[in-house]
Amino acid sequence: MFMHNKKLMYTVRVAEPNPALATLMLEQFGGPQGELAAAMRYFTQGLSESDPGRKDMLLDIATEELSHLEIIGSIICMLSKSTQGKLAEGDEEVGALYAEITQGGESHTHSILYGGGAPLINSAGVPWTAAYVDTIGDPACDLRSNIAAEARAKIIYERLINVTNDAGIKDALGFLMTREIAHQKSFEKALYAMQPNFPPGKLPGKPEFTDVYFDMSQNGFNGGAAAEGTAAETHDGLDRGPWNTGPEWTIVSDREAQAAVDGGDGSASVKLTAREKKTAKNFAARTASDPASDPTTGADLGAGPGAGATKKTREHAGTNA
């Protein structure tokens, strides 16, 4: 059961209205890294969680995220407070009001379409979608996704803090940012309380491939010698680091060894019935291209300056010759 407490979880103090800043704040209201997405992610995970401790944690954090949604929504509405009244009452000169709601970004859309409220959109006006909730139903996967989600949300809050000089807003955003850190710690503890937790799922990987690093980035320019303390480069051009260095890794740099690693011929095949083979053969014959043809196309007929070499220009060149 949920109960609404009229007190915000953290006090919101806004120095002055700012419609453009309000629009930016929408990123954490109805955006992919925002509080609603987090609340729905953890709430749906908590409902299906079989471990009682993790269930409580997920539902507790989901409920807190709704409190955060109320905080960021209140900031948005306070930043838009003057615009709400002026648009509704029309008590300001047209030019001045127009200038106020078109300060930048999508603030005009936010003001006109939503009246400066707290709509479930991001800062670019894109509506919130359940596609932001990436729960897959496996604790080891979902907890890792939650850790990443909290990390991304923290960075968005950092960026929002950096675009305002309003001390009250900075203070409230600092609280929200800090709670992302606390949640990340909880999710990491829950993940590592499961032993084993890697790899996710029940089935093990194929042992002949779990410790292999395929060196696919060869013969490139790495921007010069590696700085002291950074990944070292070997004579074969492979940049080294803990992701491919150590006794647990086998590096495969040979191009031939990177193909058909299962020992097969590297082709794709399927078993077909005699009728299916005939149908597939007929389809291939009907849609086959003639490699010897040189058909005149729309690009040839309509070619102008900058079109490159076309049949039209080649024929013209041959005539001149």
C-alpha positions as CSV (number, residue, x, y, z in Angstrom):
1,M,0.0,0.0,0.0
2,F,1.3,3.4,-0.9
3,M,0.5,6.6,1.1
4,H,1.2,10.1,0.0
5,N,3.0,12.4,2.6
6,K,2.5,16.0,1.6
7,K,6.0,16.8,2.7
8,L,8.6,16.4,-0.1
9,M,11.5,14.1,0.7
10,Y,13.8,17.1,0.2
11,T,13.0,20.8,0.3
12,V,12.8,22.6,-3.0
13,R,13.9,26.2,-3.1
14,V,13.9,27.9,-6.5
15,A,15.3,31.4,-6.7
16,E,13.5,32.6,-9.8
17,P,11.5,31.1,-12.8
18,N,13.4,29.8,-15.7
19,P,11.4,28.0,-18.4
20,A,14.5,26.9,-20.4
21,L,16.0,25.3,-17.3
22,A,12.7,23.7,-16.5
23,T,12.8,22.0,-19.9
24,L,16.3,20.6,-19.2
25,M,15.1,19.3,-15.9
26,L,12.5,17.2,-17.8
27,E,15.3,14.8,-18.6
28,Q,15.1,13.4,-15.1
29,F,11.3,13.5,-15.0
30,G,10.2,11.7,-18.2
31,G,13.6,10.8,-19.8
32,P,15.3,7.4,-20.1
33,Q,17.6,8.0,-17.1
34,G,14.9,9.7,-15.1
35,E,13.1,8.9,-11.9
36,L,9.9,7.5,-13.4
37,A,11.9,5.0,-15.4
38,A,13.9,4.0,-12.3
39,A,10.8,3.6,-10.2
40,M,9.1,1.4,-12.8
41,R,12.2,-0.6,-13.3
42,Y,12.7,-1.5,-9.7
43,F,8.9,-1.8,-8.9
44,T,8.4,-4.4,-11.7
45,Q,11.5,-6.3,-10.6
46,G,10.4,-6.2,-7.0
47,L,7.0,-7.7,-7.8
48,S,8.6,-10.8,-9.3
49,E,11.5,-11.1,-7.0
50,S,11.6,-14.4,-5.1
51,D,14.3,-13.5,-2.5
52,P,12.5,-11.6,0.3
53,G,15.5,-9.4,1.1
54,R,16.0,-8.3,-2.5
55,K,12.2,-7.8,-2.9
56,D,12.1,-5.4,0.0
57,M,15.2,-3.5,-1.3
58,L,13.7,-3.1,-4.8
59,L,10.3,-2.0,-3.6
60,D,11.9,0.4,-1.1
61,I,14.1,2.0,-3.7
62,A,11.2,2.1,-6.2
63,T,9.1,4.0,-3.7
64,E,11.9,6.4,-3.0
65,E,12.3,7.0,-6.7
66,L,8.7,8.1,-6.8
67,S,9.6,10.6,-4.1
68,H,12.4,11.8,-6.2
69,L,10.0,12.1,-9.2
70,E,7.9,14.4,-6.9
71,I,11.0,16.5,-6.1
72,I,12.2,17.0,-9.7
73,G,8.6,17.6,-10.8
74,S,8.2,20.3,-8.2
75,I,11.4,21.9,-9.4
76,I,10.1,21.9,-13.0
77,C,6.8,23.5,-11.9
78,M,8.4,26.1,-9.8
79,L,10.8,27.1,-12.6
80,S,7.7,27.4,-14.9
81,K,5.4,29.1,-12.3
82,S,5.4,32.6,-13.9
83,T,4.8,31.2,-17.3
84,Q,1.9,29.1,-16.2
85,G,0.0,32.1,-14.9
86,K,1.0,34.5,-17.7
87,L,-0.1,32.0,-20.4
88,A,-3.4,31.3,-18.7
89,E,-4.3,34.9,-18.0
90,G,-2.6,36.7,-20.9
91,D,-1.7,39.5,-18.5
92,E,1.7,40.4,-20.1
93,E,2.6,42.1,-23.4
94,V,2.8,39.6,-26.2
95,G,6.4,40.3,-27.2
96,A,7.7,39.9,-23.6
97,L,5.7,36.7,-23.0
98,Y,6.9,35.2,-26.3
99,A,10.5,36.1,-25.4
100,E,10.1,34.4,-22.0
101,I,8.9,31.1,-23.3
102,T,11.3,30.9,-26.2
103,Q,14.6,31.1,-24.2
104,G,16.0,28.1,-25.9
105,G,15.7,24.4,-26.4
106,E,12.2,23.1,-26.3
107,S,10.9,25.5,-23.7
108,H,8.3,26.9,-26.1
109,T,6.8,23.4,-26.6
110,H,6.9,22.8,-22.9
111,S,5.1,26.1,-22.2
112,I,2.5,26.1,-24.9
113,L,1.7,22.4,-25.2
114,Y,1.9,21.5,-21.5
115,G,1.4,24.9,-19.8
116,G,4.7,24.7,-18.1
117,G,3.6,21.7,-16.0
118,A,5.5,18.5,-15.5
119,P,4.7,16.3,-18.5
120,L,6.1,12.8,-18.9
121,I,8.5,13.8,-21.7
122,N,12.3,14.3,-21.9
123,S,14.0,17.6,-22.6
124,A,13.5,17.1,-26.3
125,G,9.8,16.6,-26.0
126,V,9.9,12.8,-26.5
127,P,7.1,11.1,-24.6
128,W,8.0,8.6,-21.8
129,T,7.9,5.0,-22.9
130,A,7.9,1.6,-21.1
131,A,10.7,0.7,-23.4
132,Y,13.0,2.6,-20.9
133,V,12.4,-0.3,-18.5
134,D,14.9,-3.0,-19.5
135,T,14.0,-5.6,-16.8
136,I,14.7,-9.1,-18.1
137,G,13.7,-11.2,-15.1
138,D,17.1,-12.6,-14.0
139,P,18.6,-11.1,-10.8
140,A,22.2,-11.1,-12.0
141,C,21.2,-9.3,-15.2
142,D,18.8,-6.9,-13.7
143,L,21.0,-5.9,-10.8
144,R,23.9,-5.1,-13.2
145,S,21.4,-3.1,-15.3
146,N,20.3,-1.2,-12.2
147,I,23.9,-0.4,-11.3
148,A,24.4,1.0,-14.8
149,A,21.1,3.0,-14.6
150,E,22.1,4.6,-11.3
151,A,25.5,5.5,-12.8
152,R,23.9,7.1,-15.8
153,A,21.4,9.0,-13.7
154,K,24.2,10.4,-11.5
155,I,25.9,11.8,-14.6
156,I,22.7,13.5,-15.8
157,Y,22.3,15.1,-12.4
158,E,25.9,16.3,-12.5
159,R,25.3,17.9,-15.9
160,L,22.1,19.6,-14.7
161,I,23.9,20.9,-11.6
162,N,26.5,22.4,-14.0
163,V,24.0,24.4,-16.0
164,T,22.4,26.4,-13.1
165,N,23.6,29.0,-10.6
166,D,20.5,28.6,-8.5
167,A,21.8,27.5,-5.1
168,G,18.5,26.0,-4.0
169,I,18.2,23.9,-7.2
170,K,21.9,22.8,-6.9
171,D,21.2,21.7,-3.4
172,A,18.2,19.6,-4.3
173,L,19.9,18.1,-7.3
174,G,22.9,17.3,-5.2
175,F,20.6,15.3,-2.9
176,L,19.1,13.4,-5.8
177,M,22.5,12.7,-7.3
178,T,23.8,11.4,-4.0
179,R,20.9,9.0,-3.7
180,E,21.9,7.5,-7.0
181,I,25.3,6.6,-5.4
182,A,23.5,5.0,-2.4
183,H,21.3,3.0,-4.6
184,Q,24.2,1.8,-6.7
185,K,25.9,0.6,-3.6
186,S,22.8,-1.3,-2.5
187,F,22.5,-3.0,-5.9
188,E,26.2,-3.9,-6.0
189,K,25.9,-5.4,-2.5
190,A,22.8,-7.4,-3.5
191,L,24.6,-8.6,-6.7
192,Y,27.7,-9.9,-4.9
193,A,25.6,-11.4,-2.1
194,M,24.6,-13.9,-4.8
195,Q,27.4,-16.5,-5.2
196,P,28.1,-17.2,-7.9
197,N,26.7,-14.3,-9.9
198,F,28.8,-14.5,-13.0
199,P,28.0,-15.4,-15.7
200,P,24.3,-14.5,-15.4
201,G,21.9,-17.4,-15.8
202,K,22.3,-21.1,-15.2
203,L,24.1,-22.4,-18.3
204,P,27.9,-22.2,-18.4
205,G,29.7,-20.8,-21.4
206,K,31.7,-23.0,-23.8
207,P,35.0,-23.4,-22.1
208,E,37.0,-23.1,-25.3
209,F,35.7,-19.6,-25.9
210,T,35.2,-18.0,-22.4
211,D,38.9,-17.0,-22.0
212,V,39.6,-16.0,-25.6
213,Y,40.2,-12.4,-26.7
214,F,39.9,-11.8,-30.4
215,D,42.2,-9.0,-31.6
216,M,40.0,-7.5,-34.2
217,S,41.6,-4.0,-34.3
218,Q,44.8,-4.4,-36.1
219,N,47.1,-2.1,-38.2
220,G,45.5,1.0,-36.7
221,F,46.9,4.2,-35.3
222,N,46.6,4.5,-31.6
223,G,47.4,8.2,-31.3
224,G,51.1,7.7,-30.3
225,A,52.9,6.0,-27.6
226,A,50.9,5.0,-24.5
227,A,51.3,7.3,-21.5
228,E,52.9,6.0,-18.4
229,G,50.5,3.9,-16.4
230,T,48.2,3.3,-19.3
231,A,47.6,0.3,-21.4
232,A,50.9,-1.0,-23.0
233,E,51.1,-1.7,-26.7
234,T,52.8,-4.9,-27.9
235,H,54.8,-5.4,-31.0
236,D,51.8,-6.7,-32.9
237,G,49.9,-3.4,-32.4
238,L,47.5,-4.8,-29.7
239,D,46.7,-2.4,-26.9
240,R,47.0,-4.3,-23.6
241,G,45.0,-3.9,-20.5
242,P,43.4,-6.1,-17.8
243,W,40.6,-6.8,-20.4
244,N,43.1,-8.9,-22.4
245,T,46.2,-9.4,-20.2
246,G,47.0,-12.2,-17.8
247,P,47.0,-15.9,-17.6
248,E,43.3,-16.3,-18.0
249,W,43.3,-14.8,-21.5
250,T,44.3,-16.3,-24.8
251,I,44.8,-13.7,-27.5
252,V,43.9,-14.6,-31.1
253,S,45.4,-12.2,-33.6
254,D,45.7,-14.4,-36.7
255,R,43.0,-13.4,-39.1
256,E,42.5,-17.0,-40.3
257,A,42.1,-18.2,-36.8
258,Q,39.4,-15.7,-36.1
259,A,37.1,-17.2,-38.8
260,A,35.2,-20.5,-38.4
261,V,36.5,-20.8,-34.8
262,D,34.3,-23.9,-34.3
263,G,36.4,-25.9,-36.7
264,G,33.8,-25.9,-39.4
265,D,33.9,-24.4,-42.9
266,G,32.4,-21.1,-41.8
267,S,29.4,-21.4,-44.0
268,A,25.6,-21.1,-43.3
269,S,23.4,-24.1,-44.2
270,V,20.0,-25.5,-43.6
271,K,18.4,-28.9,-44.3
272,L,15.5,-28.6,-46.8
273,T,13.0,-31.0,-48.2
274,A,13.1,-31.7,-51.9
275,R,10.2,-29.4,-52.5
276,E,11.7,-26.6,-50.4
277,K,15.0,-27.0,-52.3
278,K,13.1,-26.6,-55.6
279,T,11.2,-23.5,-54.4
280,A,14.4,-21.9,-53.1
281,K,16.2,-22.7,-56.4
282,N,13.4,-21.2,-58.4
283,F,13.4,-18.0,-56.3
284,A,17.2,-17.6,-56.6
285,A,17.0,-18.0,-60.4
286,R,14.1,-15.5,-60.7
287,T,15.9,-12.9,-58.6
288,A,19.4,-13.4,-59.9
289,S,21.4,-10.4,-61.2
290,D,23.2,-10.4,-64.5
291,P,26.8,-9.4,-63.7
292,A,27.6,-8.7,-67.3
293,S,24.7,-6.2,-67.7
294,D,25.1,-2.4,-67.6
295,P,21.5,-1.1,-67.4
296,T,20.6,2.6,-67.6
297,T,19.2,3.7,-64.3
298,G,17.4,6.8,-62.9
299,A,20.8,7.9,-61.5
300,D,22.2,7.9,-65.1
301,L,19.3,9.7,-66.6
302,G,19.1,12.4,-64.0
303,A,22.8,12.8,-63.3
304,G,24.1,16.4,-62.7
305,P,27.2,18.0,-61.3
306,G,28.7,16.1,-58.4
307,A,27.0,12.8,-59.3
308,G,30.3,11.1,-60.0
309,A,30.9,8.7,-62.9
310,T,27.7,7.4,-64.5
311,K,26.9,5.6,-67.7
312,K,25.7,8.9,-69.2
313,T,29.1,10.6,-68.6
314,R,31.0,7.5,-69.8
315,E,29.1,7.5,-73.1
316,H,29.6,11.2,-73.5
317,A,33.3,10.8,-72.9
318,G,33.4,8.1,-75.5
319,T,31.6,10.2,-78.1
320,N,34.1,13.1,-77.5
321,A,37.0,10.7,-77.9
